[in-house]
Amino acid sequence: MSSPIKIPLTESQKNRLQSKELTTYLEPEMARTISTIVSKGNKYYLYMDPTNLEDLIDTICSVANHEEYNLKLTKQLDLLATYLEKILEKNEQ
């Protein structure tokens, strides 16, 4: 198993990851991981192995694709997925 990636998050990103709109679609293990986002002062960190991060990105994209009536949420999810993809790509180099 790969080492976990330390993913810095803004408060907005943390809140979006822990929102009901997203957590409803997460597998129980993934939901537990999201619920353990670490807070250090006003900074937040998610620790996740690359395979689970890929799964999380896929789930975020899937939810965004099905949110046709909430364009604000769709945009927020798209931005979050793009951010996480960049973290994953950087880790793979």
Jmol script that loads the backbone (N, CA, C; Angstrom):
load data "model"
ATOM      1  N   MET A   1       0.846  -1.181   0.000  1.00  0.00           N
ATOM      2  CA  MET A   1       0.000   0.000   0.000  1.00  0.00           C
ATOM      3  C   MET A   1       0.887   1.238   0.000  1.00  0.00           C
ATOM      4  N   SER A   2       0.526   2.245  -0.757  1.00  0.00           N
ATOM      5  CA  SER A   2       1.291   3.481  -0.875  1.00  0.00           C
ATOM      6  C   SER A   2       1.166   4.319   0.387  1.00  0.00           C
ATOM      7  N   SER A   3       2.141   5.175   0.575  1.00  0.00           N
ATOM      8  CA  SER A   3       2.100   6.113   1.700  1.00  0.00           C
ATOM      9  C   SER A   3       0.988   7.128   1.475  1.00  0.00           C
ATOM     10  N   PRO A   4       0.337   7.540   2.553  1.00  0.00           N
ATOM     11  CA  PRO A   4      -0.709   8.552   2.413  1.00  0.00           C
ATOM     12  C   PRO A   4      -0.143   9.880   1.925  1.00  0.00           C
ATOM     13  N   ILE A   5      -0.939  10.571   1.143  1.00  0.00           N
ATOM     14  CA  ILE A   5      -0.599  11.901   0.661  1.00  0.00           C
ATOM     15  C   ILE A   5      -1.193  12.904   1.652  1.00  0.00           C
ATOM     16  N   LYS A   6      -0.404  13.901   2.024  1.00  0.00           N
ATOM     17  CA  LYS A   6      -0.896  14.973   2.886  1.00  0.00           C
ATOM     18  C   LYS A   6      -1.483  16.043   1.970  1.00  0.00           C
ATOM     19  N   ILE A   7      -2.782  16.250   2.068  1.00  0.00           N
ATOM     20  CA  ILE A   7      -3.495  17.164   1.182  1.00  0.00           C
ATOM     21  C   ILE A   7      -3.952  18.389   1.974  1.00  0.00           C
ATOM     22  N   PRO A   8      -3.336  19.552   1.710  1.00  0.00           N
ATOM     23  CA  PRO A   8      -3.791  20.767   2.386  1.00  0.00           C
ATOM     24  C   PRO A   8      -5.137  21.217   1.814  1.00  0.00           C
ATOM     25  N   LEU A   9      -6.023  21.645   2.692  1.00  0.00           N
ATOM     26  CA  LEU A   9      -7.364  22.073   2.286  1.00  0.00           C
ATOM     27  C   LEU A   9      -7.694  23.430   2.876  1.00  0.00           C
ATOM     28  N   THR A  10      -8.490  24.180   2.150  1.00  0.00           N
ATOM     29  CA  THR A  10      -9.067  25.391   2.715  1.00  0.00           C
ATOM     30  C   THR A  10     -10.294  24.972   3.532  1.00  0.00           C
ATOM     31  N   GLU A  11     -10.794  25.873   4.324  1.00  0.00           N
ATOM     32  CA  GLU A  11     -12.006  25.566   5.088  1.00  0.00           C
ATOM     33  C   GLU A  11     -13.170  25.268   4.143  1.00  0.00           C
ATOM     34  N   SER A  12     -13.251  26.000   3.050  1.00  0.00           N
ATOM     35  CA  SER A  12     -14.303  25.783   2.060  1.00  0.00           C
ATOM     36  C   SER A  12     -14.200  24.374   1.441  1.00  0.00           C
ATOM     37  N   GLN A  13     -12.983  23.962   1.102  1.00  0.00           N
ATOM     38  CA  GLN A  13     -12.793  22.620   0.535  1.00  0.00           C
ATOM     39  C   GLN A  13     -13.156  21.548   1.559  1.00  0.00           C
ATOM     40  N   LYS A  14     -12.746  21.752   2.797  1.00  0.00           N
ATOM     41  CA  LYS A  14     -13.085  20.802   3.865  1.00  0.00           C
ATOM     42  C   LYS A  14     -14.606  20.680   4.007  1.00  0.00           C
ATOM     43  N   ASN A  15     -15.271  21.825   4.037  1.00  0.00           N
ATOM     44  CA  ASN A  15     -16.726  21.822   4.191  1.00  0.00           C
ATOM     45  C   ASN A  15     -17.411  21.132   3.018  1.00  0.00           C
ATOM     46  N   ARG A  16     -16.911  21.346   1.822  1.00  0.00           N
ATOM     47  CA  ARG A  16     -17.500  20.707   0.644  1.00  0.00           C
ATOM     48  C   ARG A  16     -17.301  19.192   0.712  1.00  0.00           C
ATOM     49  N   LEU A  17     -16.104  18.753   1.111  1.00  0.00           N
ATOM     50  CA  LEU A  17     -15.837  17.317   1.229  1.00  0.00           C
ATOM     51  C   LEU A  17     -16.744  16.667   2.273  1.00  0.00           C
ATOM     52  N   GLN A  18     -17.048  17.392   3.331  1.00  0.00           N
ATOM     53  CA  GLN A  18     -17.859  16.841   4.409  1.00  0.00           C
ATOM     54  C   GLN A  18     -19.353  17.156   4.257  1.00  0.00           C
ATOM     55  N   SER A  19     -19.729  17.740   3.137  1.00  0.00           N
ATOM     56  CA  SER A  19     -21.135  18.101   2.927  1.00  0.00           C
ATOM     57  C   SER A  19     -21.986  16.867   2.641  1.00  0.00           C
ATOM     58  N   LYS A  20     -23.240  16.972   2.999  1.00  0.00           N
ATOM     59  CA  LYS A  20     -24.188  15.877   2.786  1.00  0.00           C
ATOM     60  C   LYS A  20     -24.318  15.533   1.298  1.00  0.00           C
ATOM     61  N   GLU A  21     -24.220  16.554   0.445  1.00  0.00           N
ATOM     62  CA  GLU A  21     -24.348  16.324  -1.002  1.00  0.00           C
ATOM     63  C   GLU A  21     -23.286  15.343  -1.506  1.00  0.00           C
ATOM     64  N   LEU A  22     -22.140  15.310  -0.853  1.00  0.00           N
ATOM     65  CA  LEU A  22     -21.063  14.410  -1.275  1.00  0.00           C
ATOM     66  C   LEU A  22     -21.001  13.149  -0.422  1.00  0.00           C
ATOM     67  N   THR A  23     -21.062  13.291   0.888  1.00  0.00           N
ATOM     68  CA  THR A  23     -20.874  12.126   1.767  1.00  0.00           C
ATOM     69  C   THR A  23     -21.953  11.063   1.580  1.00  0.00           C
ATOM     70  N   THR A  24     -23.110  11.465   1.112  1.00  0.00           N
ATOM     71  CA  THR A  24     -24.182  10.506   0.847  1.00  0.00           C
ATOM     72  C   THR A  24     -23.736   9.439  -0.144  1.00  0.00           C
ATOM     73  N   TYR A  25     -22.832   9.783  -1.052  1.00  0.00           N
ATOM     74  CA  TYR A  25     -22.412   8.878  -2.116  1.00  0.00           C
ATOM     75  C   TYR A  25     -21.096   8.156  -1.841  1.00  0.00           C
ATOM     76  N   LEU A  26     -20.491   8.423  -0.686  1.00  0.00           N
ATOM     77  CA  LEU A  26     -19.206   7.812  -0.374  1.00  0.00           C
ATOM     78  C   LEU A  26     -19.381   6.443   0.266  1.00  0.00           C
ATOM     79  N   GLU A  27     -18.447   5.545  -0.027  1.00  0.00           N
ATOM     80  CA  GLU A  27     -18.396   4.264   0.665  1.00  0.00           C
ATOM     81  C   GLU A  27     -18.103   4.554   2.144  1.00  0.00           C
ATOM     82  N   PRO A  28     -18.543   3.687   3.054  1.00  0.00           N
ATOM     83  CA  PRO A  28     -18.343   3.948   4.487  1.00  0.00           C
ATOM     84  C   PRO A  28     -16.876   4.219   4.868  1.00  0.00           C
ATOM     85  N   GLU A  29     -15.939   3.465   4.312  1.00  0.00           N
ATOM     86  CA  GLU A  29     -14.526   3.675   4.639  1.00  0.00           C
ATOM     87  C   GLU A  29     -14.059   5.060   4.184  1.00  0.00           C
ATOM     88  N   MET A  30     -14.503   5.457   3.008  1.00  0.00           N
ATOM     89  CA  MET A  30     -14.137   6.769   2.480  1.00  0.00           C
ATOM     90  C   MET A  30     -14.764   7.877   3.332  1.00  0.00           C
ATOM     91  N   ALA A  31     -15.990   7.690   3.731  1.00  0.00           N
ATOM     92  CA  ALA A  31     -16.667   8.678   4.575  1.00  0.00           C
ATOM     93  C   ALA A  31     -15.938   8.834   5.911  1.00  0.00           C
ATOM     94  N   ARG A  32     -15.452   7.718   6.473  1.00  0.00           N
ATOM     95  CA  ARG A  32     -14.682   7.788   7.719  1.00  0.00           C
ATOM     96  C   ARG A  32     -13.399   8.583   7.511  1.00  0.00           C
ATOM     97  N   THR A  33     -12.726   8.347   6.398  1.00  0.00           N
ATOM     98  CA  THR A  33     -11.492   9.074   6.102  1.00  0.00           C
ATOM     99  C   THR A  33     -11.763  10.567   6.000  1.00  0.00           C
ATOM    100  N   ILE A  34     -12.829  10.932   5.306  1.00  0.00           N
ATOM    101  CA  ILE A  34     -13.189  12.344   5.147  1.00  0.00           C
ATOM    102  C   ILE A  34     -13.536  12.968   6.501  1.00  0.00           C
ATOM    103  N   SER A  35     -14.131  12.181   7.371  1.00  0.00           N
ATOM    104  CA  SER A  35     -14.514  12.722   8.684  1.00  0.00           C
ATOM    105  C   SER A  35     -13.300  12.946   9.588  1.00  0.00           C
ATOM    106  N   THR A  36     -12.134  12.425   9.189  1.00  0.00           N
ATOM    107  CA  THR A  36     -10.937  12.574  10.020  1.00  0.00           C
ATOM    108  C   THR A  36      -9.992  13.654   9.489  1.00  0.00           C
ATOM    109  N   ILE A  37     -10.519  14.614   8.766  1.00  0.00           N
ATOM    110  CA  ILE A  37      -9.695  15.728   8.304  1.00  0.00           C
ATOM    111  C   ILE A  37      -9.102  16.412   9.536  1.00  0.00           C
ATOM    112  N   VAL A  38      -7.787  16.611   9.501  1.00  0.00           N
ATOM    113  CA  VAL A  38      -7.060  17.165  10.633  1.00  0.00           C
ATOM    114  C   VAL A  38      -7.061  18.686  10.561  1.00  0.00           C
ATOM    115  N   SER A  39      -7.318  19.305  11.701  1.00  0.00           N
ATOM    116  CA  SER A  39      -7.295  20.761  11.806  1.00  0.00           C
ATOM    117  C   SER A  39      -6.076  21.170  12.613  1.00  0.00           C
ATOM    118  N   LYS A  40      -5.258  22.048  12.029  1.00  0.00           N
ATOM    119  CA  LYS A  40      -4.093  22.597  12.737  1.00  0.00           C
ATOM    120  C   LYS A  40      -4.177  24.111  12.613  1.00  0.00           C
ATOM    121  N   GLY A  41      -4.683  24.726  13.669  1.00  0.00           N
ATOM    122  CA  GLY A  41      -4.923  26.170  13.613  1.00  0.00           C
ATOM    123  C   GLY A  41      -6.055  26.443  12.646  1.00  0.00           C
ATOM    124  N   ASN A  42      -5.784  27.278  11.643  1.00  0.00           N
ATOM    125  CA  ASN A  42      -6.810  27.554  10.640  1.00  0.00           C
ATOM    126  C   ASN A  42      -6.506  26.820   9.328  1.00  0.00           C
ATOM    127  N   LYS A  43      -5.698  25.763   9.413  1.00  0.00           N
ATOM    128  CA  LYS A  43      -5.374  24.949   8.240  1.00  0.00           C
ATOM    129  C   LYS A  43      -5.945  23.547   8.426  1.00  0.00           C
ATOM    130  N   TYR A  44      -6.262  22.908   7.316  1.00  0.00           N
ATOM    131  CA  TYR A  44      -6.869  21.587   7.343  1.00  0.00           C
ATOM    132  C   TYR A  44      -6.087  20.651   6.432  1.00  0.00           C
ATOM    133  N   TYR A  45      -6.004  19.381   6.851  1.00  0.00           N
ATOM    134  CA  TYR A  45      -5.254  18.396   6.076  1.00  0.00           C
ATOM    135  C   TYR A  45      -6.028  17.087   6.014  1.00  0.00           C
ATOM    136  N   LEU A  46      -6.026  16.521   4.827  1.00  0.00           N
ATOM    137  CA  LEU A  46      -6.610  15.211   4.590  1.00  0.00           C
ATOM    138  C   LEU A  46      -5.456  14.287   4.226  1.00  0.00           C
ATOM    139  N   TYR A  47      -5.394  13.141   4.867  1.00  0.00           N
ATOM    140  CA  TYR A  47      -4.367  12.151   4.566  1.00  0.00           C
ATOM    141  C   TYR A  47      -5.046  10.980   3.866  1.00  0.00           C
ATOM    142  N   MET A  48      -4.586  10.701   2.637  1.00  0.00           N
ATOM    143  CA  MET A  48      -5.260   9.671   1.845  1.00  0.00           C
ATOM    144  C   MET A  48      -4.261   9.014   0.910  1.00  0.00           C
ATOM    145  N   ASP A  49      -4.366   7.676   0.778  1.00  0.00           N
ATOM    146  CA  ASP A  49      -3.462   7.010  -0.156  1.00  0.00           C
ATOM    147  C   ASP A  49      -3.924   7.282  -1.589  1.00  0.00           C
ATOM    148  N   PRO A  50      -3.008   7.192  -2.559  1.00  0.00           N
ATOM    149  CA  PRO A  50      -3.328   7.564  -3.944  1.00  0.00           C
ATOM    150  C   PRO A  50      -4.533   6.834  -4.542  1.00  0.00           C
ATOM    151  N   THR A  51      -4.685   5.562  -4.257  1.00  0.00           N
ATOM    152  CA  THR A  51      -5.816   4.805  -4.819  1.00  0.00           C
ATOM    153  C   THR A  51      -7.142   5.342  -4.295  1.00  0.00           C
ATOM    154  N   ASN A  52      -7.209   5.581  -2.996  1.00  0.00           N
ATOM    155  CA  ASN A  52      -8.440   6.136  -2.428  1.00  0.00           C
ATOM    156  C   ASN A  52      -8.689   7.555  -2.910  1.00  0.00           C
ATOM    157  N   LEU A  53      -7.617   8.307  -3.128  1.00  0.00           N
ATOM    158  CA  LEU A  53      -7.774   9.664  -3.650  1.00  0.00           C
ATOM    159  C   LEU A  53      -8.368   9.624  -5.057  1.00  0.00           C
ATOM    160  N   GLU A  54      -7.914   8.689  -5.871  1.00  0.00           N
ATOM    161  CA  GLU A  54      -8.507   8.528  -7.214  1.00  0.00           C
ATOM    162  C   GLU A  54      -9.990   8.212  -7.115  1.00  0.00           C
ATOM    163  N   ASP A  55     -10.345   7.315  -6.199  1.00  0.00           N
ATOM    164  CA  ASP A  55     -11.758   6.960  -6.003  1.00  0.00           C
ATOM    165  C   ASP A  55     -12.569   8.170  -5.544  1.00  0.00           C
ATOM    166  N   LEU A  56     -11.990   8.966  -4.647  1.00  0.00           N
ATOM    167  CA  LEU A  56     -12.678  10.167  -4.171  1.00  0.00           C
ATOM    168  C   LEU A  56     -12.917  11.143  -5.321  1.00  0.00           C
ATOM    169  N   ILE A  57     -11.902  11.349  -6.152  1.00  0.00           N
ATOM    170  CA  ILE A  57     -12.035  12.247  -7.300  1.00  0.00           C
ATOM    171  C   ILE A  57     -13.136  11.743  -8.236  1.00  0.00           C
ATOM    172  N   ASP A  58     -13.159  10.438  -8.490  1.00  0.00           N
ATOM    173  CA  ASP A  58     -14.209   9.855  -9.343  1.00  0.00           C
ATOM    174  C   ASP A  58     -15.594  10.107  -8.766  1.00  0.00           C
ATOM    175  N   THR A  59     -15.721   9.949  -7.453  1.00  0.00           N
ATOM    176  CA  THR A  59     -17.018  10.174  -6.804  1.00  0.00           C
ATOM    177  C   THR A  59     -17.428  11.637  -6.905  1.00  0.00           C
ATOM    178  N   ILE A  60     -16.484  12.539  -6.666  1.00  0.00           N
ATOM    179  CA  ILE A  60     -16.778  13.976  -6.765  1.00  0.00           C
ATOM    180  C   ILE A  60     -17.253  14.319  -8.177  1.00  0.00           C
ATOM    181  N   CYS A  61     -16.562  13.792  -9.173  1.00  0.00           N
ATOM    182  CA  CYS A  61     -16.948  14.054 -10.574  1.00  0.00           C
ATOM    183  C   CYS A  61     -18.327  13.486 -10.880  1.00  0.00           C
ATOM    184  N   SER A  62     -18.605  12.310 -10.376  1.00  0.00           N
ATOM    185  CA  SER A  62     -19.911  11.689 -10.598  1.00  0.00           C
ATOM    186  C   SER A  62     -21.031  12.516  -9.980  1.00  0.00           C
ATOM    187  N   VAL A  63     -20.828  12.964  -8.761  1.00  0.00           N
ATOM    188  CA  VAL A  63     -21.844  13.789  -8.101  1.00  0.00           C
ATOM    189  C   VAL A  63     -22.021  15.102  -8.865  1.00  0.00           C
ATOM    190  N   ALA A  64     -20.913  15.703  -9.293  1.00  0.00           N
ATOM    191  CA  ALA A  64     -20.993  16.963 -10.050  1.00  0.00           C
ATOM    192  C   ALA A  64     -21.787  16.768 -11.340  1.00  0.00           C
ATOM    193  N   ASN A  65     -21.595  15.642 -11.998  1.00  0.00           N
ATOM    194  CA  ASN A  65     -22.305  15.376 -13.250  1.00  0.00           C
ATOM    195  C   ASN A  65     -23.799  15.176 -13.052  1.00  0.00           C
ATOM    196  N   HIS A  66     -24.212  14.796 -11.848  1.00  0.00           N
ATOM    197  CA  HIS A  66     -25.629  14.560 -11.588  1.00  0.00           C
ATOM    198  C   HIS A  66     -26.328  15.752 -10.941  1.00  0.00           C
ATOM    199  N   GLU A  67     -25.584  16.787 -10.632  1.00  0.00           N
ATOM    200  CA  GLU A  67     -26.161  17.985 -10.003  1.00  0.00           C
ATOM    201  C   GLU A  67     -26.545  19.019 -11.059  1.00  0.00           C
ATOM    202  N   GLU A  68     -27.397  18.641 -11.965  1.00  0.00           N
ATOM    203  CA  GLU A  68     -27.738  19.514 -13.081  1.00  0.00           C
ATOM    204  C   GLU A  68     -28.538  20.751 -12.676  1.00  0.00           C
ATOM    205  N   TYR A  69     -29.188  20.721 -11.515  1.00  0.00           N
ATOM    206  CA  TYR A  69     -30.022  21.852 -11.118  1.00  0.00           C
ATOM    207  C   TYR A  69     -29.329  22.811 -10.153  1.00  0.00           C
ATOM    208  N   ASN A  70     -28.155  22.419  -9.662  1.00  0.00           N
ATOM    209  CA  ASN A  70     -27.437  23.262  -8.722  1.00  0.00           C
ATOM    210  C   ASN A  70     -26.076  23.608  -9.328  1.00  0.00           C
ATOM    211  N   LEU A  71     -26.056  24.627 -10.165  1.00  0.00           N
ATOM    212  CA  LEU A  71     -24.840  24.983 -10.888  1.00  0.00           C
ATOM    213  C   LEU A  71     -23.726  25.458  -9.967  1.00  0.00           C
ATOM    214  N   LYS A  72     -24.075  26.115  -8.862  1.00  0.00           N
ATOM    215  CA  LYS A  72     -23.054  26.560  -7.909  1.00  0.00           C
ATOM    216  C   LYS A  72     -22.342  25.357  -7.300  1.00  0.00           C
ATOM    217  N   LEU A  73     -23.099  24.346  -6.880  1.00  0.00           N
ATOM    218  CA  LEU A  73     -22.510  23.132  -6.320  1.00  0.00           C
ATOM    219  C   LEU A  73     -21.663  22.409  -7.363  1.00  0.00           C
ATOM    220  N   THR A  74     -22.159  22.329  -8.587  1.00  0.00           N
ATOM    221  CA  THR A  74     -21.413  21.680  -9.665  1.00  0.00           C
ATOM    222  C   THR A  74     -20.064  22.351  -9.861  1.00  0.00           C
ATOM    223  N   LYS A  75     -20.047  23.664  -9.875  1.00  0.00           N
ATOM    224  CA  LYS A  75     -18.793  24.399 -10.058  1.00  0.00           C
ATOM    225  C   LYS A  75     -17.844  24.149  -8.891  1.00  0.00           C
ATOM    226  N   GLN A  76     -18.369  24.176  -7.670  1.00  0.00           N
ATOM    227  CA  GLN A  76     -17.538  23.928  -6.492  1.00  0.00           C
ATOM    228  C   GLN A  76     -16.938  22.522  -6.527  1.00  0.00           C
ATOM    229  N   LEU A  77     -17.728  21.543  -6.911  1.00  0.00           N
ATOM    230  CA  LEU A  77     -17.236  20.166  -6.994  1.00  0.00           C
ATOM    231  C   LEU A  77     -16.201  20.014  -8.102  1.00  0.00           C
ATOM    232  N   ASP A  78     -16.435  20.667  -9.232  1.00  0.00           N
ATOM    233  CA  ASP A  78     -15.464  20.624 -10.333  1.00  0.00           C
ATOM    234  C   ASP A  78     -14.128  21.231  -9.905  1.00  0.00           C
ATOM    235  N   LEU A  79     -14.174  22.352  -9.212  1.00  0.00           N
ATOM    236  CA  LEU A  79     -12.946  22.989  -8.728  1.00  0.00           C
ATOM    237  C   LEU A  79     -12.218  22.102  -7.714  1.00  0.00           C
ATOM    238  N   LEU A  80     -12.977  21.461  -6.844  1.00  0.00           N
ATOM    239  CA  LEU A  80     -12.399  20.561  -5.853  1.00  0.00           C
ATOM    240  C   LEU A  80     -11.741  19.358  -6.529  1.00  0.00           C
ATOM    241  N   ALA A  81     -12.423  18.770  -7.505  1.00  0.00           N
ATOM    242  CA  ALA A  81     -11.868  17.622  -8.232  1.00  0.00           C
ATOM    243  C   ALA A  81     -10.589  18.011  -8.963  1.00  0.00           C
ATOM    244  N   THR A  82     -10.579  19.169  -9.596  1.00  0.00           N
ATOM    245  CA  THR A  82      -9.393  19.649 -10.305  1.00  0.00           C
ATOM    246  C   THR A  82      -8.228  19.838  -9.336  1.00  0.00           C
ATOM    247  N   TYR A  83      -8.495  20.428  -8.184  1.00  0.00           N
ATOM    248  CA  TYR A  83      -7.458  20.624  -7.166  1.00  0.00           C
ATOM    249  C   TYR A  83      -6.879  19.287  -6.720  1.00  0.00           C
ATOM    250  N   LEU A  84      -7.749  18.325  -6.419  1.00  0.00           N
ATOM    251  CA  LEU A  84      -7.288  17.020  -5.948  1.00  0.00           C
ATOM    252  C   LEU A  84      -6.532  16.263  -7.040  1.00  0.00           C
ATOM    253  N   GLU A  85      -6.959  16.422  -8.295  1.00  0.00           N
ATOM    254  CA  GLU A  85      -6.237  15.794  -9.410  1.00  0.00           C
ATOM    255  C   GLU A  85      -4.817  16.335  -9.510  1.00  0.00           C
ATOM    256  N   LYS A  86      -4.647  17.636  -9.305  1.00  0.00           N
ATOM    257  CA  LYS A  86      -3.309  18.238  -9.350  1.00  0.00           C
ATOM    258  C   LYS A  86      -2.433  17.690  -8.224  1.00  0.00           C
ATOM    259  N   ILE A  87      -3.008  17.530  -7.032  1.00  0.00           N
ATOM    260  CA  ILE A  87      -2.272  16.953  -5.899  1.00  0.00           C
ATOM    261  C   ILE A  87      -1.840  15.529  -6.244  1.00  0.00           C
ATOM    262  N   LEU A  88      -2.756  14.756  -6.806  1.00  0.00           N
ATOM    263  CA  LEU A  88      -2.459  13.371  -7.159  1.00  0.00           C
ATOM    264  C   LEU A  88      -1.364  13.303  -8.223  1.00  0.00           C
ATOM    265  N   GLU A  89      -1.470  14.133  -9.255  1.00  0.00           N
ATOM    266  CA  GLU A  89      -0.466  14.150 -10.320  1.00  0.00           C
ATOM    267  C   GLU A  89       0.910  14.542  -9.784  1.00  0.00           C
ATOM    268  N   LYS A  90       0.940  15.516  -8.901  1.00  0.00           N
ATOM    269  CA  LYS A  90       2.196  15.965  -8.316  1.00  0.00           C
ATOM    270  C   LYS A  90       2.831  14.829  -7.504  1.00  0.00           C
ATOM    271  N   ASN A  91       2.010  14.064  -6.827  1.00  0.00           N
ATOM    272  CA  ASN A  91       2.490  12.946  -6.010  1.00  0.00           C
ATOM    273  C   ASN A  91       3.047  11.819  -6.888  1.00  0.00           C
ATOM    274  N   GLU A  92       2.508  11.647  -8.082  1.00  0.00           N
ATOM    275  CA  GLU A  92       2.923  10.565  -8.975  1.00  0.00           C
ATOM    276  C   GLU A  92       4.250  10.843  -9.655  1.00  0.00           C
ATOM    277  N   GLN A  93       4.699  12.085  -9.656  1.00  0.00           N
ATOM    278  CA  GLN A  93       5.955  12.439 -10.334  1.00  0.00           C
ATOM    279  C   GLN A  93       7.172  12.016  -9.555  1.00  0.00           C
TER     280      GLN A  93
END
end "model"
wireframe off; spacefill off
backbone 0.3
color backbone group
